Amino acid sequence: MRRWQQMPADGASPVPRVLVGTDLVAIDRLASMLTAQPDLAGEVFTERELSYCSGRRRRHEHLAARFAAKEAVFKALGTGLAGGVGWRDVEVVNAASGRPRLRLAGAARSVAGTAGVRSMEISLSHTAHLAIAFAVLVCDGAVAP
């Protein structure tokens, strides 16, 4: 059984800071955007993401889940697409088990480092119509009062 850490004498909390973000994407809308703007897929998704999704029967559902994941991470970091953070700076990769994992690059990696992010979790789900992602970033340092 894990014991709770005792509060330090200076009153600082030993509890790490947790950043969360979520996003919901309409699959038909994303599919229409990708069809109307053929270059958009390469601007938003990495080669690894495109390769993974192209091998799937319901390719647009998987792409939409990854799009939602990128948005969820932007929200958790508090950046959106500002400060040099780009779509391809957040990549969804799969562990050998199939579990989705996050890989950050460029400005997103820099922002995460500044925020003290020490671990990241992502959860993806989709139906024929909607895709959702939920991102949790665990950071060093206590929540500011």
N, C-alpha and C positions, 0 to 999 in steps of 0.2 A: 504494500500500500504506500502510495506517495504522500508525504507530509507537506503541508503548506509551509512556505518559507516565512520566517518571522519578519515583520516589518522592520526595516533599518531604523536606527535611532534618529536619523535626520528626516524621517517621514516620507522618504522616497519609496515609491511602490516597486516591489520586485517583479511585478506582473509585466510581461512584455506588451508592447503596443500591437494591436491587430488592425490592419486596414482591410476593408472589404469593398467589393464592387460586384454588381450584377448587371446583366443586359439580356434583353429579349429581342429576337430578330424574326421577322416574318419571312419565311423561306421563299415564297413566291416573289416578294419584293426584291430580295437579294438576287435571285435567279434572273429576274428581269433586268436589273442593273448590270449584271455580268454579261448578259446577252447583248444589251444595247451598247455597252462599252467594253469591247473585247480585251483592251489593255488593262482594264481595272483589276482583273484577277492577279496579274503580275505585280501590280503596285501595292496590293493589300496582303497577298499571301506569299510565303516563301516557297521556293521550289519543293522543299520537303513536304510542306502542307498540301500543295497542289498535287504532288505525286501520290500522297496518301489518299486524298479524296477522289482522285481520278480512278482509283482502283475499287471504289465502293459503288454498290448498286444505286444508292440514293445519294449521289455526289453532292447535290446542293444542300441537303440536310447537314452533311458533315462540314461543308464550307460555311454554312450559316452558324453552326455551333462554334467554329473557330473564329468567325467574325465577332460573335457575341463574347467570346473569351477575350479577344483583344480589347474590346470596349470595356469589359469588366475590369481588366487590369488597368486600363487608363483611368477609370473611375477610382479604383483603389489607390493608385499612385497620386491621384488628384491633378493629373496633367491634361487629360484629353489629348488632342493632337497638337499641343503647344510646346514651346521650349525645345523644338527640334525632335520631339518624339514622333516617330513614324510608325505606320502600320506594321512594317516588317521588323520593327524592333521587338515585337512580342510574337513569339512563335509557340504553337502548340505542337508538341512532339508526343510520341507514345512510348511508354516503357515496354519492355519485352512482354509484360503481362497484358498490355493493351491499355493500361491506365494512362489517361492524358496527363502530361506534365508541361510546365512552362519553361521556356528558354528566353532570356532577355538579352538584347544586344543594344549597341549604340546609346542614344540618349536615355532610353528606358532603363538600361542597366545602370547608367550613371545616377539617375534619379533614385532608383531602388537602393543603390549604395549609399547615397546621401541620407536616405530615410532609415538606413540601418536594417533593411530587409535581410533576414537570415534564412527564411524558408517561405515557399510559396505552394499553395494548393489550388487546384482548379477542378470544378465539377461541370460537366457538360451533359445536356440532355436535349433530345429533339423528337418531334412528332412529324407527321407529313406536312404540317403547316407552320410550326413554330420551333425555334431553337433557343435555348437558354444556357447561360453560363454564370457561374458564381466563382469569384476569385477571393482567396484569403491570403494576405501577406502578413507574416509575423515578423515584427521588427524588434531590434534591441532598444532598450529604453522604455521608460514608463509613459503612460498617457499623460499629456500635459494637463494640469488642473484647470 
